[in-house]
Structures are given as C-alpha cells and as structure tokens.
Amino acid sequence: MVNSTSVSSISPLMATYSRFPVTLVRGKGSYVWDDQGNKYLDFTAGIATCNLGHVPDVVKEKLEEQLQNLWHCTNLYHIPNQEKLAELLTANSCGDQVFFCNSGAEANEAAIKLARRYANKVKVNASSEVVTFQHSFHGRTLATLTATAQEKIQSGFAPLMPGFSYLPFNDFEALDVLKTKKPAAVLLELVQGEGGVIPANQEWVQQLAKVCKENGILLMIDEIQTGMGRTGTLFAYQQYGIEPDVISLAKGLGSGFPIGAIIAKAEAAKGFEPGSHGTTFGGNPLATAAGTATVSHIVESDVLQNVNEMAAYLDKQLESLKNKFSIIKDVRGKGLLKGLVVEINALEIVLKAIANHLLILTAGQNIVRILPPLNVTKEEINEFIDKLEKAFQSIEKGV
C-alpha cells in the first residue's frame, strides 16, 4: 500500500504536460479568465480548436438543445446529426463520404487504416506503405507518432510501427522517390504547424498531387490544424488547386467539443466496409451537434471573409513589430495560423506574454505560434500587438 503522506505533494495526474502557471476557469470569445479573476487575451484558440472563440452562442444553443434529448447513441443505429454534418462536409469539399471519430490522432489513424486496407483489399497486393514528410506532426498514437517525422515525438516509443517512410518537405527532387516506391498513400500537412508553421510551396504540392494521381497513390491531407477556415478557406487544400483523396479533420470541427473525422472520395472509401473500422463515442449526437453548428456558421456567415481581412491586418502589424525588434527574424504562415521566427527560445516570449495577460504558443524551439479565433476583431489584434510588444520590450531590457 502506498503511503499517502509520502506522495501528498505529487499530482494524481501523470506528468505528460509541462503546464504554465495559470488555471483557466471561464472563457468567452477571444478571452479567458483564471481562478484569480485575471482576464487573458487568448491567441491560442485551444491550439486552433476554438475557431469561433470560447463558448460561441451558435454552438452553445445547439448543444443545450441536444443535452435535453440524447447524449450518446451507438453507431449501430442511425444518428441524424451525423447525416447532417456529413452532408455539410461533403457539400463543401471534394469528398463523398465521412467517418467520425473523437480526435485528430484518431482521424489520422483512420486515414492510415483506410489507405492500408484500400491497398490490400481493393487494389490487392499493392504496397501498404504510407509516406510522410520531415518535421510533420500527425498525432501521438503509436501509428501517428510513427507517421510524425520528428525524433522528439518518437523518442522512447521503440519499436515504432513498420510501414512508414519520410521525405523532405517542399523538396521537388524527393518526389521522384514516390514514382519508384509507389506507396499506398502520402500524408501531408499544407502548413506544418507543430513543425514550425511552415507553409507548403504551391507548385510543389501540385507536382506532388500529379505524381500521386499518375502512380495510383492516395493523397491524404491532414487538415486537423488548417481546416475549418483557419487559413482563409474552409480547407487549406482549396487554395492549392488540388483534390485530395482523403482529408483528416478535428480541432476546429467542434468548437472545442471533442470530434474528429475523415472525408474520403468514393473510390478511397471502398477501403472500409461494415466491421473494418469503428468507434464507441465517435460521431455521437452531442459531438455532431457541435460540429453541425460550427460548420454551418462558418460556411453561412462572413467568418471566412473576416479571416482573410484580419490575416492581412495581422500580417502588417507583425511585420511592423519585426522591424522594431531584431530578435524577430521572420513572419510566416497562412491565414490566421502565424509563426514568428525568433533568435531566442520562444518559450521565453510565451512566459513574458502570460505575464502581460496574453496567451500564445510555441512551435518548436524558436517559433512563436499565433492562433487567434477566426472572428477576431481589429481591436483585439491591436490589443494583442500591444501586449506582445511589451513582452519583447521586457526581454530586451532583461526584466
């Protein structure tokens, strides 16, 4: 028996996170409040999850309505909200069919399983290998961390899953490897978020799509962080002149309510049949109520227009900030997914920002990641710049 007095100072939570010294208890719009009543401007959006801000009324109303009726229903029965959300997603994408799950990692797991099963059962005797790209991030399950081409994510989890290989990102010559390998699928982020907020080159993406099509390789786009309007269109792929075979989604799909999905073209969807894949909670009435309300609002309102207008404004403000501080080396990203390349440890800036009641993120050791809600206002961006400038000033002064 463990002596309770000897562990009284140890949290009952496993030490999987290095948490900031803030306890958040409430949120609304672009702001959150801690347990001491302090108000913070939140430009993390729950890591691109609360795309409509915290507790958006349009989603809250639908969730409250669903809470009065049915919380959970097994996928052995028809779930009307699933049908509605699937119709919305397919009507506004190049895909034909949807599978719902609970998270981004599960969405990418489903995409990987679909690719392998399509290769083994539909194409028959084809390669089941999945190719991803260096510095990518696709999740933390055993398969998706193997797909994630970052040693820091994979460290300690050997043996990794077989059937994955990696190519350099934005490298034209590397695409020749696909012509000889002919893998089952390629899994790609159009903006590498966790890997440093690095956008894919448009010509490179189009060449990649061409190679995939000519060689019977499924093109799977990980839109978990870029999807749901984050980059200025509902899906980032819509800005690249391509049509993926499979799209993986999560984060912003449910405004903070746990939900993930893959959208597949009809041919790729042949890889799944009854019994080949499933989930207990995925696509339940609550999750899909949140998803339906979120997607409906994004496609029916002026949210996407606001993303493009505010992204352009934010770019100008960040460039102005870059000109003031020599430690800022570059501004990059797409839409309202921005990264500041800095010459110091980005965590220092995040901590200084918290002291100024501003929440931002890192994306690697020297990248500050900025993710405001999609309905952010100019006034909130001005407030953000003011708080961030104070954070940089305190670093320059060494205080």
Secondary structure as UniProt FT lines:
FT   HELIX           4..7
FT   TURN            8..9
FT   STRAND          24..29
FT   STRAND          31..34
FT   TURN            35..36
FT   STRAND          39..42
FT   HELIX           45..48
FT   TURN            51..52
FT   HELIX           57..67
FT   TURN            68..69
FT   TURN            75..76
FT   HELIX           80..91
FT   STRAND          97..101
FT   HELIX           104..117
FT   HELIX           118..123
FT   STRAND          130..134
FT   HELIX           142..147
FT   HELIX           151..154
FT   TURN            155..156
FT   STRAND          164..167
FT   TURN            169..170
FT   HELIX           173..175
FT   HELIX           176..181
FT   STRAND          185..189
FT   STRAND          191..192
FT   TURN            193..196
FT   STRAND          198..199
FT   HELIX           202..214
FT   TURN            215..216
FT   STRAND          218..222
FT   TURN            224..231
FT   HELIX           236..239
FT   TURN            240..241
FT   STRAND          246..249
FT   HELIX           251..254
FT   TURN            255..256
FT   STRAND          260..264
FT   HELIX           266..269
FT   TURN            270..271
FT   TURN            274..275
FT   TURN            282..283
FT   HELIX           285..300
FT   HELIX           303..324
FT   TURN            326..327
FT   STRAND          328..334
FT   TURN            335..336
FT   STRAND          337..342
FT   HELIX           346..355
FT   TURN            356..357
FT   STRAND          358..359
FT   STRAND          361..362
FT   TURN            365..366
FT   STRAND          367..370
FT   TURN            374..375
FT   HELIX           378..397
//
